[in-house]
């Protein structure tokens, strides 16, 4: 465990300004490096309620008991790296666990580690992979109510992709032709 904590320190962001909105990227980077070094880890995600700045939060789960959270400071101001799943505030709900092998190969193959923001194509593929995993788990466990979050995740991803593409089209193809030149 100490070797994994030592690896995680490279991704640890200790100020709220640094950590803001970086939980998914930092957790995926840590999971990728951990997998490369032979550690079995999972990604864990919580839905965040009642916070206008965040809709979810991501971290790395080790042995089902220990959370390595490089951006935890944005959760509650506590900048420690190591936590327990139960340490999170009550508005962090519905934790979902994903094997690192679900997203890390996609992350590595698309080379998105250095991107300032994950491209829409990566986010779409990651969302589909997670929704498929959630649906298979729900069906395997005969928990049909768990299908709803997976399907709503796909719907939300479709909306995000459509809005991102519309924004890009507007900024790239429409506005430059209609903005006055000074």
C-alpha angles and dihedrals in degrees: 000000000000091000090053092048088050090053090048092057089072089065098038113124112193105185125068090231093056094043099044109124094348100104098103094044094045093046093048091048091051092046090050093052092044091052091047089054093048101257119142108225138156132214115236125200131188127195108235117217128193097016116112092200100054138037097179142007129215134201140151120267121208123195090346089279111066126062119204102200114180092183101038091125088077090058101061108337094269106130097192114126100214122064143153121246089246093057093081123102120265092254089064098087143166100027112207124197125210128183110246088234089069096065108012096074090052091046091050096042095051093045094224096147094100097042114112087223129016109257117246091247091059092046091049093050092044091050092049091048092050093045090050090050091048092048094049090049092048092049094044091051093040091236098139093173087067089067091074097069091047092052093044088052089057090048092050090048091052090052092048093049092047093049093046092050091047091050092048092048091049094049096041105036111017112033098047090059094048102041117100114245114232 
